[in-house]
Amino acid sequence: MSQVSQRNGIFAENVFIRPRDGSTLSCSILVAGGSTAAYSATLAALRMNVDVCLVQPLKMVGGQFTAQGLPASDDGDLLKQEVSFSTVDGERLAISKSQRWFRQRQRQLQPVAGRFQQNPGGAWVCPMTATPVVAAIALNEPLIPYLESGKLRLVPDSDPIEVILAAAETSGGRQRVSGVKFRDRTTGNQFTVTAPVTLEATDFGDLLELANLPSRVGQESRLDTGEAILPDQAIPACQQSFTFNVAVEYTAPGQGRLVSKPAGYGRDFWLNPYEFTGDFWIRKDQQWSKKNFFEPFGIFRYRRVMRQAISEKAVSIGDVSVINWGTSDHPDKGQCCGNDFRWGQLIGNSRAERATLINRARDRAQAYIYYLQTHGTADLKPRGDLTWSADGIALEPYVREARRGIAVTTIRHEDVAESFFPGQARARCFDDSVGIGQYHYLDLHGNLVPGHVSPKGKDVAALPFSLPAKSLVPMTTDGLVLSAKSLGTTHITNAAYRMHPMEWAIGEASGFLAVFAIWTGESPRRIVEAVPLLRKLQGFMARNGVPIFWFDDVPHDDPDFEAIQVMAATGIIRSENADNLHFRPYANVSRAVVSTALVSLLALEKISPPRPSFSDVQPGKHWAYSNIETLKAQGIIAGIGGDRFAPDAMITRRQLSYLIKAAMPQAYGQAFERISPDNTPLTRRELSRAFYALLKAQLAI
């Protein structure tokens, strides 16, 4: 019988570790923070059989999904993709196996009218919503065996107060994080956790501040990041707003429960009822139309997390919504707002100032519900049982932006926005990618500090992007991996990388990187910069169902997923056309394509002789001329006779076998382990499979 129990999404008290005052815990990996990424990093490490200390500010795991009261996942369009003749469903390509399991488990735990539903909550902005408690229960379940075995030590109610730094061992070397000191919120006990690798997975980037590590806050300058859209001067106070989410139930008439009016309501500028709205107004073709609060596309169903009716559009008594409403236009008031808090910023202030702003934001959330109840939507009842609070308000604010570490790679506007990739289906494909993400635009919820840059048009549209491993590694410090929202993004790109599915992917990647550091004894910096180690990390992640390159027709349970993903990340074998996300695994491959891929794999110096070796591959007339001539000069390829090469003819398995025997005879057996060297035309799947074997042999991985 399990020794670990949970109730309403929180583990029993005996599960938690509460260190004594002055004590020290030691573990392989320390995960500091209660974010979504803290959870996914912890789970990834535990599944690789590495012990973890997870120290977080509250008892429940999960961050955005739980303590922050926003289990309505902000998904990109590709994650919503349904199966078609040429593509697979989004949850099998846009997120990892682990994250897909989490979504499926929530569906199982929250049936609608006794039936399994793809979207239990039926929100109109999110294709997958459930209650915070259901999210917490699902997140807890995979942790239970590790809590029972002692592999996971879960320390709640604790905040970091000091980062333990070891001096650089050599002149000009990198300092090293060796541990973190924490304070227990409930007892005041101070304790230290030491580990070879620490993950910065707080929602505010607090370890960076405590250790005084190089970091950035708010909107940078053009000089800081090289982003052309930025002004000459940084404005650190320009940050994203934050929100206290509130869970409310739609009740029968007269059964609502009025929340109390916050002190200062109607007097303090952050509690001004005039700017609140319960209606969603839309302007199209110079005409205004209104969606009332309880209409199918009104504010209540916007992030609904529980429904009674099978029909997703039906709004019924007993439905529950998480109220999370930003700014929207109004025909009379101009721009209205809900419970977003835009008056001030959380990052870069003292802890006292932060606490003041958090209290004001919580009051604003309460004021918004009070306004709704007194302006036509009285039939609302707070559901504190779903937020672990008395009033239905989340325990923590939904935080959109943190202090960001200055990493080896900084992901910039130019790496993500559609305007920089005309006619292409993907944003920049980093060759050190350890994850993928997609949100259709850079969703900047700016606060009210003047000077915000607001990208427009294709400058705000975001293409499917990737997560470079070097963005997880701080420039000057060893022993620390950046995770959650503290990785190497900018103020602008954080607006896409902060979304639920991407934060999970960031956590997963940071967890795998930390595990590799433990396994190899190498620093995270060395792993992401040494190509053999990096390719081994990428292969291991893909083998465990983590996508690192965007394809919409190769699911993470495909038998060649690892080979296809890694070969694409290296840039050796990608899409046939950059204007779509198809890999087309069963398509045939031309002799020119294989020649080009082989030159790239072998890293040969290209040549372009003035006189061609083949009559049908002329300089300036065929795109693969230099690649084919390079292989010819190396004695690797030959023509088909009659002075011809037939570059656009489909290559056969047998012809590929000749190439591999000539180029890397020592790896021939591995390359053709699952391919018969016959005259069957080679498929793109088989090419990736064979060349991945060559890559592993070449790098000795």
C-alpha positions as CSV (number, residue, x, y, z in Angstrom):
1,M,0.0,0.0,0.0
2,S,1.3,3.5,-0.9
3,Q,2.9,5.4,1.9
4,V,2.2,8.7,0.0
5,S,-1.3,10.1,0.0
6,Q,-2.8,13.3,-1.3
7,R,-6.0,15.2,-0.7
8,N,-7.4,17.8,-3.0
9,G,-4.2,18.0,-4.9
10,I,-1.9,18.4,-1.8
11,F,0.3,15.7,-0.4
12,A,-0.2,14.7,3.2
13,E,2.1,16.6,5.7
14,N,4.2,13.5,6.4
15,V,5.4,13.5,2.8
16,F,7.2,16.9,3.1
17,I,10.7,17.4,4.3
18,R,11.1,20.3,6.8
19,P,14.8,20.8,7.5
20,R,15.9,21.9,11.0
21,D,17.3,25.3,11.6
22,G,21.0,25.4,10.5
23,S,20.8,22.0,8.8
24,T,22.2,21.1,5.4
25,L,20.7,18.7,2.8
26,S,22.8,17.3,0.0
27,C,21.5,16.0,-3.3
28,S,22.5,15.5,-6.9
29,I,20.2,18.2,-8.4
30,L,18.6,21.1,-6.5
31,V,15.5,22.6,-8.1
32,A,14.7,26.0,-6.6
33,G,11.2,27.3,-7.2
34,G,7.6,26.4,-7.5
35,S,7.1,27.1,-11.3
36,T,5.7,24.8,-13.9
37,A,9.3,24.4,-15.2
38,A,10.4,23.4,-11.7
39,Y,8.0,20.5,-11.8
40,S,8.8,19.3,-15.3
41,A,12.5,19.5,-14.6
42,T,12.1,17.6,-11.4
43,L,10.1,14.9,-13.1
44,A,12.6,14.6,-16.0
45,A,15.5,14.1,-13.6
46,L,13.7,11.6,-11.4
47,R,12.7,9.5,-14.4
48,M,16.4,9.3,-15.3
49,N,17.0,7.9,-11.8
50,V,18.8,11.0,-10.4
51,D,17.8,12.2,-6.9
52,V,16.4,15.7,-6.6
53,C,15.6,18.2,-3.9
54,L,12.7,20.4,-4.9
55,V,12.4,23.4,-2.7
56,Q,9.3,25.6,-3.4
57,P,7.3,28.4,-1.8
58,L,4.0,26.4,-1.4
59,K,2.9,22.8,-0.9
60,M,1.4,22.2,-4.3
61,V,3.6,21.6,-7.4
62,G,2.9,23.0,-10.8
63,G,3.1,26.8,-10.8
64,Q,0.9,28.2,-13.5
65,F,-1.4,25.2,-13.5
66,T,-2.0,25.1,-9.8
67,A,-0.9,27.7,-7.2
68,Q,-1.2,30.5,-9.8
69,G,-4.8,29.4,-10.6
70,L,-4.4,29.1,-14.4
71,P,-4.8,25.5,-15.5
72,A,-6.2,26.8,-18.8
73,S,-3.1,26.2,-21.0
74,D,-2.2,28.9,-23.5
75,D,-1.6,26.6,-26.6
76,G,-0.4,27.5,-30.0
77,D,-2.3,26.6,-33.1
78,L,-0.1,23.6,-33.9
79,L,-0.8,22.0,-30.5
80,K,-4.5,22.2,-31.5
81,Q,-3.9,20.5,-34.8
82,E,-6.2,17.5,-35.6
83,V,-5.2,14.4,-37.6
84,S,-5.3,14.7,-41.3
85,F,-4.1,12.7,-44.3
86,S,-0.6,14.3,-44.1
87,T,-0.2,15.3,-40.5
88,V,-0.6,13.9,-37.0
89,D,-2.5,15.4,-34.0
90,G,-0.8,18.3,-32.3
91,E,-0.3,16.6,-28.9
92,R,1.9,14.0,-30.5
93,L,4.3,16.4,-32.2
94,A,4.2,19.8,-30.4
95,I,4.8,18.6,-26.9
96,S,6.6,15.8,-25.2
97,K,5.2,12.4,-24.2
98,S,5.4,13.5,-20.6
99,Q,3.3,16.6,-21.2
100,R,0.8,14.8,-23.3
101,W,0.3,12.2,-20.5
102,F,-0.4,15.1,-18.1
103,R,-3.1,16.5,-20.4
104,Q,-4.6,13.0,-20.9
105,R,-4.7,12.3,-17.2
106,Q,-6.6,15.6,-16.5
107,R,-9.2,14.5,-19.1
108,Q,-9.5,11.2,-17.3
109,L,-9.8,12.8,-13.9
110,Q,-12.5,15.3,-15.0
111,P,-15.1,13.7,-17.2
112,V,-18.1,15.7,-18.4
113,A,-21.5,14.2,-17.6
114,G,-19.6,10.9,-17.1
115,R,-17.9,11.0,-20.5
116,F,-14.2,11.6,-21.5
117,Q,-13.8,14.9,-23.2
118,Q,-10.9,16.5,-25.0
119,N,-11.5,19.8,-23.3
120,P,-13.1,19.1,-19.9
121,G,-13.5,22.8,-19.1
122,G,-14.7,23.8,-22.6
123,A,-13.0,27.3,-22.5
124,W,-13.2,29.1,-25.8
125,V,-9.6,30.4,-25.7
126,C,-7.9,27.2,-24.7
127,P,-8.4,23.7,-26.1
128,M,-7.5,22.0,-22.8
129,T,-8.7,23.2,-19.4
130,A,-9.4,21.6,-16.1
131,T,-9.6,22.8,-12.5
132,P,-6.4,23.6,-10.5
133,V,-7.1,20.7,-8.2
134,V,-7.4,18.3,-11.0
135,A,-4.1,19.6,-12.5
136,A,-2.5,19.2,-9.1
137,I,-3.7,15.6,-8.6
138,A,-2.4,14.7,-12.1
139,L,0.9,16.3,-11.5
140,N,1.3,14.6,-8.1
141,E,0.7,11.1,-9.3
142,P,4.1,10.6,-11.2
143,L,6.0,11.9,-8.1
144,I,4.6,9.3,-5.7
145,P,7.1,6.4,-6.4
146,Y,10.0,8.8,-6.1
147,L,8.7,10.2,-2.8
148,E,8.3,6.7,-1.5
149,S,11.8,5.7,-2.5
150,G,13.4,8.9,-1.2
151,K,14.7,9.9,-4.7
152,L,12.6,13.1,-4.3
153,R,12.8,15.3,-1.2
154,L,10.0,17.9,-1.4
155,V,10.6,20.9,0.8
156,P,7.6,23.3,0.9
157,D,6.9,26.8,2.2
158,S,10.5,28.0,1.7
159,D,12.1,30.9,-0.1
160,P,15.8,31.3,-1.2
161,I,17.7,33.9,0.8
162,E,21.3,33.3,-0.3
163,V,23.2,31.6,-3.1
164,I,26.4,29.8,-2.1
165,L,29.1,30.7,-4.5
166,A,32.5,29.0,-4.8
167,A,35.3,31.2,-6.2
168,A,36.7,30.5,-9.6
169,E,39.5,28.0,-9.5
170,T,41.6,29.7,-12.1
171,S,42.2,33.3,-13.0
172,G,39.5,34.4,-15.4
173,G,37.5,31.3,-14.6
174,R,33.8,30.9,-14.0
175,Q,32.4,31.1,-10.5
176,R,30.3,28.1,-9.4
177,V,27.0,27.8,-7.5
178,S,27.4,25.1,-4.9
179,G,24.1,25.5,-3.0
180,V,21.3,27.7,-1.8
181,K,20.2,28.8,1.6
182,F,16.5,29.0,2.3
183,R,14.1,30.2,4.9
184,D,11.0,28.3,5.9
185,R,8.0,30.6,5.8
186,T,6.2,28.9,8.6
187,T,8.9,28.2,11.1
188,G,11.6,30.8,10.2
189,N,14.2,28.0,10.1
190,Q,17.1,28.6,7.8
191,F,18.7,25.7,6.0
192,T,21.1,25.0,3.1
193,V,20.8,22.6,0.2
194,T,24.0,21.7,-1.6
195,A,24.2,20.1,-5.1
196,P,26.6,19.8,-8.0
197,V,23.8,21.3,-10.2
198,T,21.2,23.9,-9.2
199,L,18.2,24.9,-11.4
200,E,17.0,28.5,-11.2
201,A,13.3,27.7,-11.5
202,T,11.7,30.4,-9.4
203,D,9.0,32.5,-11.0
204,F,10.9,35.8,-10.4
205,G,14.5,34.8,-11.2
206,D,15.4,35.3,-7.6
207,L,18.6,33.3,-7.5
208,L,20.1,35.6,-10.1
209,E,19.4,38.6,-7.9
210,L,20.6,36.9,-4.7
211,A,23.9,35.9,-6.3
212,N,24.3,39.2,-8.1
213,L,24.8,37.3,-11.4
214,P,24.6,39.1,-14.8
215,S,21.0,39.5,-15.6
216,R,18.4,41.7,-17.3
217,V,15.2,43.2,-16.0
218,G,12.3,44.6,-18.1
219,Q,12.8,46.1,-21.5
220,E,16.4,46.2,-22.7
221,S,18.1,48.6,-25.0
222,R,19.1,48.0,-28.6
223,L,22.7,47.9,-27.3
224,D,21.9,45.2,-24.8
225,T,20.4,42.6,-27.1
226,G,20.9,43.8,-30.7
227,E,17.2,43.8,-31.3
228,A,16.6,46.6,-33.9
229,I,13.1,47.3,-32.6
230,L,14.3,48.5,-29.2
231,P,15.1,52.1,-28.2
232,D,18.6,53.3,-27.4
233,Q,17.9,53.3,-23.7
234,A,16.8,50.4,-21.6
235,I,13.6,50.9,-19.5
236,P,13.8,48.2,-16.7
237,A,10.4,49.3,-15.3
238,C,8.7,48.3,-18.6
239,Q,7.6,44.8,-17.6
240,Q,4.6,42.6,-18.2
241,S,1.6,42.9,-16.0
242,F,0.7,40.1,-13.6
243,T,-2.6,38.7,-12.5
244,F,-4.4,37.1,-9.5
245,N,-6.8,34.6,-11.0
246,V,-10.1,33.8,-9.4
247,A,-12.2,30.7,-9.6
248,V,-16.0,31.3,-9.6
249,E,-19.0,29.2,-10.1
250,Y,-22.1,30.2,-12.1
251,T,-25.0,29.6,-9.6
252,A,-28.7,29.3,-9.8
253,P,-30.5,32.7,-9.4
254,G,-30.1,34.1,-5.9
255,Q,-27.5,31.5,-4.9
256,G,-24.4,33.7,-5.6
257,R,-22.2,34.7,-2.7
258,L,-21.1,38.4,-2.8
259,V,-17.4,38.9,-2.1
260,S,-16.5,41.8,0.2
261,K,-15.6,45.1,-1.2
262,P,-11.8,45.8,-0.8
263,A,-10.8,48.8,1.2
264,G,-10.0,51.6,-1.2
265,Y,-12.5,50.4,-3.8
266,G,-13.4,53.4,-5.9
267,R,-10.7,55.5,-4.3
268,D,-7.4,53.9,-5.0
269,F,-6.4,54.2,-8.6
270,W,-5.8,50.4,-9.0
271,L,-9.3,49.8,-7.7
272,N,-11.2,52.1,-10.0
273,P,-14.5,50.4,-11.0
274,Y,-14.9,52.6,-14.0
275,E,-12.4,50.7,-16.1
276,F,-13.8,47.3,-15.3
277,T,-16.1,45.5,-17.7
278,G,-18.2,42.4,-17.7
279,D,-18.9,42.5,-21.4
280,F,-16.6,41.7,-24.2
281,W,-16.9,44.2,-27.0
282,I,-15.6,43.6,-30.5
283,R,-15.2,46.2,-33.3
284,K,-15.4,45.0,-36.9
285,D,-16.0,47.1,-40.0
286,Q,-16.6,50.2,-37.8
287,Q,-19.4,48.4,-36.0
288,W,-19.5,47.3,-32.3
289,S,-20.9,44.0,-31.1
290,K,-21.2,42.9,-27.5
291,K,-20.7,39.5,-25.9
292,N,-22.5,39.4,-22.6
293,F,-20.7,37.8,-19.6
294,F,-22.4,34.4,-19.8
295,E,-22.6,34.2,-23.6
296,P,-20.8,31.3,-25.3
297,F,-17.9,33.7,-26.3
298,G,-18.2,36.0,-23.3
299,I,-15.8,36.5,-20.4
300,F,-17.1,33.7,-18.2
301,R,-16.4,30.9,-20.8
302,Y,-13.1,32.6,-21.9
303,R,-11.2,30.4,-19.4
304,R,-13.9,28.1,-18.1
305,V,-12.3,25.1,-16.3
306,M,-15.4,23.0,-15.5
307,R,-18.6,22.4,-17.4
308,Q,-21.8,20.5,-16.9
309,A,-23.0,20.1,-20.5
310,I,-21.5,18.0,-23.2
311,S,-21.9,20.9,-25.7
312,E,-18.8,23.0,-25.3
313,K,-20.6,26.2,-26.2
314,A,-23.4,25.7,-23.6
315,V,-22.9,27.7,-20.4
316,S,-24.8,26.1,-17.5
317,I,-25.4,26.6,-13.8
318,G,-22.6,24.8,-12.0
319,D,-19.9,25.7,-14.5
320,V,-16.7,27.1,-13.1
321,S,-14.4,29.6,-14.7
322,V,-11.1,31.0,-13.8
323,I,-11.5,34.8,-14.3
324,N,-8.4,36.0,-16.1
325,W,-9.2,39.1,-18.2
326,G,-6.7,41.6,-19.6
327,T,-7.5,44.7,-21.5
328,S,-10.2,45.0,-24.2
329,D,-11.7,47.9,-26.1
330,H,-15.0,49.5,-25.1
331,P,-17.2,51.8,-27.2
332,D,-17.8,54.2,-24.3
333,K,-14.9,53.8,-21.9
334,G,-12.1,53.3,-24.4
335,Q,-9.8,50.6,-23.1
336,C,-11.2,48.5,-20.2
337,C,-9.6,46.0,-18.1
338,G,-10.2,43.1,-15.8
339,N,-8.0,41.7,-13.1
340,D,-4.6,42.2,-14.8
341,F,-2.5,44.4,-12.5
342,R,-0.5,47.0,-14.5
343,W,0.5,49.5,-11.8
344,G,4.1,48.8,-11.1
345,Q,6.5,45.9,-11.6
346,L,7.6,42.9,-9.6
347,I,11.2,42.5,-10.8
348,G,14.0,44.8,-9.6
349,N,12.1,46.0,-6.5
350,S,12.8,45.3,-2.8
351,R,10.9,42.4,-1.3
352,A,8.8,44.8,0.7
353,E,7.8,46.7,-2.5
354,R,7.1,43.4,-4.2
355,A,4.8,42.3,-1.3
356,T,2.9,45.7,-1.5
357,L,2.3,45.3,-5.2
358,I,1.2,41.7,-4.8
359,N,-1.3,42.7,-2.1
360,R,-2.7,45.4,-4.3
361,A,-3.0,43.0,-7.2
362,R,-4.9,40.6,-5.0
363,D,-7.2,43.4,-3.9
364,R,-7.8,44.2,-7.6
365,A,-8.8,40.7,-8.4
366,Q,-11.3,40.8,-5.5
367,A,-12.5,44.2,-6.6
368,Y,-13.2,42.9,-10.2
369,I,-15.3,40.1,-8.9
370,Y,-17.2,42.5,-6.6
371,Y,-17.8,44.7,-9.6
372,L,-19.1,41.8,-11.7
373,Q,-21.4,40.7,-8.9
374,T,-22.8,44.2,-8.5
375,H,-23.1,45.0,-12.2
376,G,-25.4,42.3,-13.6
377,T,-23.7,39.0,-12.8
378,A,-24.7,38.5,-9.2
379,D,-25.0,34.7,-9.7
380,L,-21.3,34.0,-9.0
381,K,-19.8,32.1,-6.1
382,P,-16.1,31.9,-5.3
383,R,-14.7,28.4,-5.4
384,G,-11.9,28.5,-2.8
385,D,-11.9,24.7,-2.7
386,L,-10.4,24.8,-6.1
387,T,-7.7,27.3,-5.3
388,W,-6.8,26.3,-1.7
389,S,-8.0,29.7,-0.5
390,A,-11.1,31.0,1.3
391,D,-12.2,33.4,-1.5
392,G,-11.4,31.6,-4.7
393,I,-8.4,33.9,-5.4
394,A,-5.2,32.0,-6.4
395,L,-2.5,31.7,-3.8
396,E,0.1,33.2,-6.0
397,P,-0.1,35.7,-8.9
398,Y,0.2,34.5,-12.4
399,V,3.7,35.9,-13.3
400,R,4.5,36.7,-16.9
401,E,8.1,37.9,-16.6
402,A,11.1,37.3,-14.4
403,R,14.7,38.5,-14.1
404,R,16.5,36.9,-17.0
405,G,20.0,35.5,-16.9
406,I,22.6,36.6,-19.5
407,A,23.1,33.2,-21.1
408,V,25.6,31.9,-23.6
409,T,22.8,32.4,-26.2
410,T,20.1,35.1,-26.0
411,I,17.0,34.4,-28.0
412,R,16.1,37.7,-29.7
413,H,13.2,39.2,-31.6
414,E,15.1,38.4,-34.8
415,D,15.1,34.7,-33.9
416,V,11.3,34.4,-33.5
417,A,9.2,37.0,-35.4
418,E,7.7,36.2,-38.8
419,S,9.0,39.4,-40.4
420,F,12.6,37.9,-40.3
421,F,11.6,34.7,-42.0
422,P,9.6,35.6,-45.1
423,G,8.0,32.7,-46.8
424,Q,9.2,30.2,-44.2
425,A,7.2,28.0,-41.9
426,R,9.7,28.1,-39.0
427,A,11.6,30.7,-37.0
428,R,15.3,30.3,-36.4
429,C,16.2,26.6,-36.1
430,F,19.0,26.5,-33.5
431,D,21.3,23.6,-34.1
432,D,21.6,23.1,-30.3
433,S,17.8,22.9,-29.9
434,V,16.5,21.0,-26.9
435,G,12.9,21.8,-27.3
436,I,10.2,23.5,-29.4
437,G,7.4,25.9,-28.8
438,Q,4.7,27.9,-30.7
439,Y,2.4,30.7,-29.9
440,H,0.9,32.7,-32.7
441,Y,2.2,36.0,-31.5
442,L,4.4,37.8,-29.0
443,D,1.8,38.3,-26.3
444,L,3.1,41.4,-24.4
445,H,0.8,42.4,-21.5
446,G,2.6,45.7,-20.8
447,N,2.3,47.5,-17.5
448,L,1.5,51.2,-17.5
449,V,5.1,52.4,-17.5
450,P,5.7,54.7,-20.5
451,G,8.1,53.6,-23.3
452,H,6.9,50.0,-24.1
453,V,7.9,48.8,-27.5
454,S,4.7,47.3,-29.2
455,P,5.6,45.2,-32.2
456,K,2.9,45.2,-35.0
457,G,2.0,43.1,-37.9
458,K,4.6,40.5,-38.8
459,D,6.9,41.9,-36.1
460,V,4.5,40.6,-33.5
461,A,3.6,37.4,-35.2
462,A,5.7,34.5,-34.0
463,L,6.6,31.4,-36.1
464,P,7.2,28.0,-34.5
465,F,10.4,28.4,-32.6
466,S,13.1,26.2,-30.9
467,L,14.9,26.3,-27.6
468,P,18.7,26.5,-27.8
469,A,20.5,24.6,-25.1
470,K,22.9,27.5,-24.7
471,S,20.0,29.8,-23.5
472,L,19.9,27.5,-20.4
473,V,23.5,28.2,-19.4
474,P,24.6,31.5,-17.7
475,M,27.5,33.2,-19.3
476,T,29.7,33.5,-16.2
477,T,28.6,30.8,-13.8
478,D,29.0,27.0,-13.5
479,G,26.8,24.7,-11.4
480,L,23.6,26.6,-12.4
481,V,21.1,25.9,-15.1
482,L,18.5,28.6,-16.1
483,S,14.9,27.4,-16.3
484,A,11.3,28.7,-16.1
485,K,11.4,32.4,-17.2
486,S,14.9,33.1,-16.2
487,L,16.6,31.6,-19.3
488,G,18.2,33.7,-22.0
489,T,15.2,35.3,-23.6
490,T,14.6,39.1,-24.0
491,H,11.7,41.1,-22.8
492,I,10.1,40.6,-26.2
493,T,10.8,36.9,-26.8
494,N,9.8,36.0,-23.2
495,A,6.3,36.9,-24.3
496,A,6.1,33.7,-26.4
497,Y,8.5,31.5,-24.4
498,R,6.5,32.1,-21.2
499,M,3.4,30.1,-22.3
500,H,2.4,26.9,-20.4
501,P,3.5,24.3,-22.9
502,M,6.8,26.1,-23.5
503,E,7.6,26.6,-19.9
504,W,7.1,22.8,-19.4
505,A,9.5,22.2,-22.3
506,I,12.0,24.6,-20.8
507,G,11.8,22.8,-17.5
508,E,12.2,19.4,-19.2
509,A,15.2,20.5,-21.1
510,S,16.9,22.0,-18.1
511,G,16.2,18.8,-16.2
512,F,17.8,16.7,-18.9
513,L,20.8,19.0,-19.1
514,A,21.3,18.8,-15.3
515,V,21.1,15.0,-15.5
516,F,23.7,14.9,-18.2
517,A,26.0,17.1,-16.1
518,I,25.6,14.6,-13.2
519,W,26.1,11.5,-15.4
520,T,29.2,12.8,-17.2
521,G,30.8,15.0,-14.6
522,E,30.9,17.8,-17.1
523,S,29.7,21.3,-16.6
524,P,26.4,22.4,-18.3
525,R,28.5,24.9,-20.3
526,R,30.8,22.1,-21.6
527,I,27.9,19.9,-22.5
528,V,26.2,22.5,-24.7
529,E,29.4,23.6,-26.4
530,A,31.1,20.2,-27.1
531,V,29.3,18.8,-30.1
532,P,29.6,15.1,-29.2
533,L,28.1,15.8,-25.8
534,L,25.4,18.1,-27.2
535,R,24.3,15.5,-29.9
536,K,24.2,12.8,-27.2
537,L,22.0,15.0,-25.1
538,Q,19.7,15.8,-28.0
539,G,19.5,12.1,-29.0
540,F,18.7,11.1,-25.4
541,M,15.9,13.7,-25.1
542,A,14.4,12.7,-28.5
543,R,14.6,9.0,-27.5
544,N,12.5,9.9,-24.4
545,G,9.8,11.6,-26.5
546,V,10.9,15.2,-26.4
547,P,10.6,17.0,-29.7
548,I,13.5,19.3,-30.6
549,F,12.6,20.2,-34.2
550,W,9.3,21.2,-35.8
551,F,7.7,18.5,-38.0
552,D,4.0,18.1,-38.2
553,D,4.0,14.6,-39.6
554,V,6.4,12.7,-37.3
555,P,5.0,12.0,-33.9
556,H,7.1,11.4,-30.8
557,D,6.2,7.7,-30.8
558,D,7.5,7.2,-34.3
559,P,10.2,4.5,-34.4
560,D,12.6,6.8,-36.2
561,F,11.7,9.9,-34.1
562,E,15.2,10.2,-32.6
563,A,17.0,9.9,-35.8
564,I,14.7,12.3,-37.7
565,Q,14.8,14.9,-34.9
566,V,18.5,14.9,-34.3
567,M,19.4,15.0,-38.0
568,A,17.1,17.9,-38.5
569,A,18.5,19.8,-35.5
570,T,22.0,19.4,-37.0
571,G,20.7,20.9,-40.3
572,I,21.8,17.9,-42.3
573,I,18.3,16.5,-43.2
574,R,15.4,18.9,-42.8
575,S,12.2,19.6,-44.7
576,E,12.1,19.4,-48.5
577,N,10.7,22.9,-48.5
578,A,11.2,25.6,-45.8
579,D,7.7,26.9,-46.4
580,N,6.0,24.0,-44.6
581,L,6.5,21.8,-41.6
582,H,6.4,18.4,-43.4
583,F,9.2,15.9,-43.2
584,R,7.4,13.5,-45.5
585,P,9.1,10.3,-44.0
586,Y,8.0,8.0,-46.8
587,A,9.0,10.3,-49.7
588,N,11.9,9.2,-51.8
589,V,15.2,11.1,-52.0
590,S,17.2,12.4,-54.9
591,R,20.8,11.7,-55.5
592,A,21.5,15.4,-55.2
593,V,19.9,15.7,-51.8
594,V,21.8,12.7,-50.5
595,S,25.1,14.2,-51.8
596,T,24.4,17.5,-50.1
597,A,23.5,15.8,-46.8
598,L,26.7,13.7,-47.0
599,V,28.9,16.7,-47.6
600,S,27.3,18.4,-44.6
601,L,27.7,15.2,-42.4
602,L,31.3,14.8,-43.2
603,A,32.0,18.6,-42.9
604,L,33.9,18.5,-46.2
605,E,35.3,21.7,-47.6
606,K,33.3,22.4,-50.8
607,I,34.9,22.9,-54.1
608,S,33.4,24.4,-57.3
609,P,35.7,23.6,-60.3
610,P,35.1,25.5,-63.5
611,R,34.9,22.3,-65.5
612,P,32.1,19.9,-64.4
613,S,32.7,16.2,-63.9
614,F,29.2,15.4,-65.2
615,S,27.4,16.7,-68.2
616,D,24.0,17.0,-66.4
617,V,25.4,18.9,-63.3
618,Q,26.6,22.2,-64.6
619,P,28.1,25.1,-62.5
620,G,25.6,27.8,-61.9
621,K,22.8,25.6,-63.3
622,H,22.3,23.0,-60.6
623,W,22.0,23.9,-56.9
624,A,24.0,20.8,-55.8
625,Y,26.9,21.4,-58.2
626,S,29.6,22.1,-55.5
627,N,28.4,19.2,-53.2
628,I,28.5,16.7,-56.0
629,E,31.9,17.9,-57.2
630,T,33.2,17.7,-53.6
631,L,32.2,14.1,-53.2
632,K,33.6,13.3,-56.7
633,A,37.0,14.8,-55.7
634,Q,37.0,12.7,-52.6
635,G,36.4,9.5,-54.6
636,I,33.1,8.9,-52.8
637,I,30.6,9.1,-55.7
638,A,30.5,8.1,-59.3
639,G,28.0,8.7,-62.1
640,I,25.5,6.4,-63.7
641,G,27.4,6.1,-66.9
642,G,27.5,8.1,-70.1
643,D,29.1,11.1,-68.4
644,R,25.9,11.6,-66.4
645,F,25.2,11.8,-62.6
646,A,21.3,12.0,-62.7
647,P,21.2,14.4,-59.8
648,D,17.4,14.5,-59.6
649,A,16.8,10.8,-59.9
650,M,15.7,9.0,-56.8
651,I,18.5,7.2,-55.1
652,T,18.2,3.5,-54.2
653,R,19.1,1.8,-51.0
654,R,21.9,0.0,-52.9
655,Q,23.3,3.2,-54.2
656,L,23.3,4.7,-50.7
657,S,25.2,1.6,-49.5
658,Y,27.9,2.3,-52.0
659,L,28.2,5.9,-50.8
660,I,28.5,4.8,-47.2
661,K,31.1,2.1,-47.9
662,A,33.2,4.7,-49.7
663,A,32.7,7.5,-47.1
664,M,32.6,5.7,-43.8
665,P,33.1,1.9,-44.3
666,Q,33.6,1.4,-40.5
667,A,30.0,2.5,-39.9
668,Y,28.4,0.5,-42.7
669,G,27.0,-2.2,-40.4
670,Q,25.3,0.3,-38.1
671,A,23.9,2.4,-41.0
672,F,22.3,-0.7,-42.7
673,E,21.3,-2.6,-39.6
674,R,17.6,-2.0,-40.3
675,I,17.8,-1.3,-44.1
676,S,18.1,-3.8,-46.8
677,P,20.7,-2.7,-49.5
678,D,18.5,-3.6,-52.4
679,N,17.2,-1.6,-55.4
680,T,14.2,-0.2,-53.6
681,P,14.1,3.6,-53.7
682,L,15.4,5.1,-50.5
683,T,12.9,7.0,-48.2
684,R,13.6,10.1,-46.2
685,R,13.0,8.1,-43.1
686,E,15.7,5.6,-44.0
687,L,18.1,8.3,-45.0
688,S,17.8,9.9,-41.5
689,R,18.1,6.5,-39.9
690,A,21.3,5.6,-41.8
691,F,22.9,9.1,-41.5
692,Y,22.2,9.2,-37.8
693,A,24.2,6.0,-37.4
694,L,27.0,7.7,-39.3
695,L,26.8,10.7,-37.1
696,K,27.0,8.6,-33.9
697,A,30.0,6.7,-35.3
698,Q,31.7,9.9,-36.4
699,L,31.2,11.6,-32.9
700,A,31.7,8.3,-31.0
701,I,28.4,8.7,-29.2
